[in-house]
C-alpha cells in the first residue's frame, strides 16, 4: 500500500507487518457473540500461565512516544486519535505503533450492534496517522505542519479486529 503526501514529503509505503494480537481484518460472517460459536470450555487454555508470565512476553517493549508525544506531533484528537503509542522509531524512516481497541469506542455503536468490529477504513487511518508521526518528526519540518493522506492500494484483511485486540502497525518511508 502506498500513501503519498502533499508538498515536499516523500512517498510513504505502509505495511502491516506485525500483527494485531488478533490480526488485521476482513468481515467474516460468524455466529454472534464474543465466543464466535465456541463453548466456554474450548476457550480455556490448557495451562494457566498467570499475569506475570504473560506480562513477561512484552517486558522488553519500550514506549518511544507516548500518547502525549503523539498529540504534540499530529493534530488528531478524540475520537479520531488512533495511535496510542510508538514502540519503535527510526527518525525520518519508519515506526511501529500500537492502537488498543476498546469496546467503549464510539464507532462500535453502529459497527456493528451486537458484533463490534473495528472498521477497516479506521485501520488504514491509524496507519496514516503513524506515518504522519514519522513525517512530522523529520528534521526541518516546521511546528504546526500538516501531513495529508493521499491514498492506499492493495489492502487486504484476514480477520476481524475486535475490542480487546491490539493493532500493531508498521510504516516505512521509502
Helices and strands as residue ranges (DSSP letters): E 2-3, E 12-15, H 40-43, H 51-56, H 67-73, E 85-90, E 94-100, G 106-109, H 120-136, E 166-173
